[in-house]
Amino acid sequence: MNPAAGDLLALTFAAPAMLIGLLAAAIPVVLHLLASVRAPQAAFPTLRFLQTAMEQTARRRRVQHWLLLILRSLMLGLLALAVAEPISQAVGGWGREHTIAIVLDNSASMAVQTGGTSRFSRAQAQIANLLAGDDKPTRVALLATNGPADRIGLTNDLGAVRAELNRITVVPARAPLAERVREALLMLRQGSGRKTLCVLSDLQRVSFEDLLALTALGEAEDVSVAVVDTSEGPVRNVGITDLTVAGPGIVGGALRWTAELTNASATEQVVRARLVIEDVPTGQPAVRSLRPAGQNGDTATVTFTYRPAQPGTLVGAVALDGSDDLSVDDRRHACVDVGEGVRIAVVRPVAEGAGPKWLEPAAMLLAALDPFDPPEAGPITPKAVAAATFDAGDWAGAGAVFFCQAPQFTPAQSQAVAEFASGGGVVVFFLGPGISAANYNERFIDEISADGGLLPARIGPAVGQVGPNAPAASSSWIDVQHAYFAGLYDATTPVPPVRVQRYYRLRLQPTGGRMLIQLENGDPLLVIKPFGDGRVIVCAVPASPSWSNLPTWSAFLPMVTRMSLLAGAAAQRDRTVAVGAAVSIRPDLSGPGEASAVRIFPPGAEGDEAIDLPLTASVRGPTATFERTFRAGVYRWRVAGPPRERPWPTGAFAVVPAGSESDLSAFGRDELRAHLADREGGAAVGPSLAAALGELAARSQEHRWWDVVVVVVAVALLVEALVANRSRRPAGTAGARRQRDAFRPAGG
């Protein structure tokens, strides 16, 4: 850009040391002086007639020699100036309207503290100084990378921008830098005069890789970019990047808390991690040594086991002892709903006592779920239901329903099954003699459009023969990573096969069907798919030993036990979400009194900071949706209603930071400059906002003259060649003829 009118110009040089080359301009003068030394003169009478012609020629050549001397000195001097790269700069203010869009990184990594202050605090202070300084912009837009979507657009009300700046806090989520920069560039299109995009961040690689790939950043040729690196010095940090809770969410169930630790430090770190339940440390800590960041061994896992003693919402966390430069990832919470046990409905086609007990379709299953006679209280409570008369009331409050050779279903029954699965229940179909494959396909696939149908596979005809001499197919593959089989077999132990004589051919549906057991001919034996909030499982053989050895297979008991314990409420036990995710709360409002709201208590909130959310009607019951999950920690809630004898429901959910934010690897400033070097609008990367904007201002008001000087040198070289060529013309020219005329006698 050209300097503003009225600005003074200052001349500087990019390589001032090259100005020593100006001494070369004296070389032609020195050579001329050396060549001008006169030799002694002696008079020869016979040459006196040459005197007149020589004087005329000497006067003409003297002028040419001086012109050549000047041209050659000028060329050498200008060449030295070109090598020194002269730059003219305007001295003064901006000289025009200045519009700035500021993108402030407020992700979790900006909470790193070095030198007593956080990266985010340094960024805030620099923006505040810009808004209060002498060179403050005329219009500003301020966009935080994370948090509420209500942002301030371009405005000349700098007071409103300062107020918004003070309200912004660190949100422990990943920074969507590319998305915010795209918004800022759209805002700058409405600006006028000089336009600048300012990005204040710690140059974290996981965020800047997306930004550098943004096409709009390169296309905005009328926008200059200032990137401010707010990081300072080396960082010492080990973070908990992930936490999973596995196991049955019931009283006495073994819950396994597994956390992943990552070292972001340049040195080896030794840490102690421990399980904390309701803010009380539990069990012994786990000690891990982690290699420096970027090396093998810079991550580790720790696992703790805890058995809940009472039902309700269990609040726990894995925490690191001590402190480091980033505290937000030193503790990671999880909330688990714990029930008293799981109720199971087993639907069977024959009444108890009809035929041999061991051949009854549900006998082996019921014995696996409750092996005691008479039944005893345990984590699983099965209930047998007659297939001929069952309805939705038979599995009210159950977590799973097992259908053992149910012959067929009415439209009302199939709809009830679909609603049960959609609401979070587990539905298991054991096929066998007497079932109608056409009825299953019609009721559960053709008539149910949601999720591509209820069944994970379309049921084909039964194949194979049953008998002592009939051939049998063996299972060739089992998904030992699935929760139903995980940990039962290891790499050194071969999985015992399931032997099958007769089975229904299953054809996987294209919408979510997944195989868990496969026969050696490629046919599925056990398939599963998610449906709504629940799961649906189809087994191609009965739960009795009539067609296969499945009921006596070594993994049958743990398989059906896990299907039960991981069903229903247990399947929905994890009340943990990422920062920024919406949370739906569906309280049980049974009992007297009417409630219309749920009161939310964010982490560390006092009573006056509680947030009331209205309860709205939905197909799954009254629901309250909370979206402002911008703090990491435990949020507690309770239903707000009139006083009553039975307490209103309460609960909790955990919000966890983005695990990727514990990866503190970042672009170097020089590396980032290289990426931005080719931007048409110009870019500057610096340690402060003032430095980056100052560099851009200087560039925008300067002009490099070396190319002009080179053109002048080329022109001077051409003129010098023409003059030098004319001074060396041969004697056969008109000048030579005049010399011959001087010797001609008078009248000759």
Order of alpha helices (4+ residues) and beta strands (2+ residues): beta-alpha-alpha-beta-beta-beta-beta-alpha-beta-beta-alpha-alpha-beta-alpha-alpha-beta-beta-beta-beta-beta-beta-beta-beta-beta-alpha-beta-beta-alpha-beta-alpha-beta-beta-beta-beta-beta-beta-beta-alpha-beta-beta-beta-beta-beta-beta-beta-alpha-beta-alpha-beta-alpha-alpha
